């Protein structure tokens, strides 16, 4: 089974380093599937935990991007 890449809300590419985190997340989940199939459940659990961390980092990059865009918008309205 292959893991599908997720896209940000609204589509398009992930901003900042979000794409790197997403690619790493998918790679880790695929490795976890292979480890699980080989009977290495502890390794698979570790890889899934690492993938969850990559997802959190990806989402953090997205939130920072959204905050920057909002700040720019507010700044333009003021001046």
C-alpha positions as CSV (number, residue, x, y, z in Angstrom):
1,X,0.0,0.0,0.0
2,X,1.3,3.4,-0.8
3,X,0.8,6.5,1.3
4,X,-0.9,9.4,-0.4
5,X,0.6,12.9,-0.1
6,X,-1.6,15.4,1.5
7,X,-2.1,18.9,0.2
8,X,-2.6,22.1,2.2
9,X,-6.1,23.5,2.7
10,X,-7.1,25.2,-0.5
11,X,-4.8,23.1,-2.6
12,X,-1.5,24.1,-4.2
13,X,1.9,23.4,-2.9
14,X,3.0,23.5,0.7
15,X,4.6,26.9,1.5
16,X,8.1,27.3,3.0
17,X,9.6,23.9,4.0
18,X,6.2,22.3,4.3
19,X,6.8,20.2,1.1
20,X,10.0,18.8,2.5
21,X,8.2,17.8,5.7
22,X,5.4,16.2,3.7
23,X,7.7,14.2,1.5
24,X,9.6,13.0,4.6
25,X,6.3,12.1,6.4
26,X,5.2,10.0,3.4
27,X,8.6,8.3,3.2
28,X,8.5,7.4,6.9
29,X,5.0,6.0,6.7
30,X,6.0,3.8,3.7
31,X,9.1,2.6,5.7
32,X,6.8,1.8,8.6
33,X,4.5,-0.3,6.4
34,X,7.5,-2.3,5.2
35,X,8.8,-2.8,8.7
36,X,5.3,-3.9,9.9
37,X,5.1,-6.4,7.0
38,X,8.5,-7.7,8.0
39,X,7.3,-8.2,11.6
40,X,9.3,-5.3,13.1
41,X,6.5,-3.7,15.1
42,X,8.7,-1.6,17.4
43,X,10.5,-0.1,14.4
44,X,7.2,0.6,12.7
45,X,5.9,2.3,15.7
46,X,9.0,4.5,15.9
47,X,8.7,5.4,12.2
48,X,5.1,6.3,12.7
49,X,6.0,8.6,15.6
50,X,8.6,10.3,13.4
51,X,6.0,10.7,10.7
52,X,3.6,12.4,13.2
53,X,6.4,14.8,14.1
54,X,6.9,15.7,10.4
55,X,3.2,16.3,10.1
56,X,3.3,18.7,13.0
57,X,6.3,20.5,11.6
58,X,4.6,20.7,8.2
59,X,1.4,22.2,9.8
60,X,3.5,24.6,11.8
61,X,5.1,25.9,8.6
62,X,1.7,26.3,7.0
63,X,0.4,28.2,10.0
64,X,3.4,30.5,10.0
65,X,2.9,31.2,6.3
66,X,-0.8,32.0,6.9
67,X,0.1,34.3,9.7
68,X,2.6,36.1,7.5
69,X,0.1,36.5,4.7
70,X,-2.4,37.9,7.2
71,X,0.1,40.4,8.6
72,X,1.0,41.6,5.1
73,X,-2.6,42.1,4.3
74,X,-3.2,44.1,7.5
75,X,-0.1,46.1,6.9
76,X,-1.2,47.0,3.4
77,X,-4.6,48.2,4.7
78,X,-3.0,50.5,7.3
79,X,-0.8,52.3,4.8
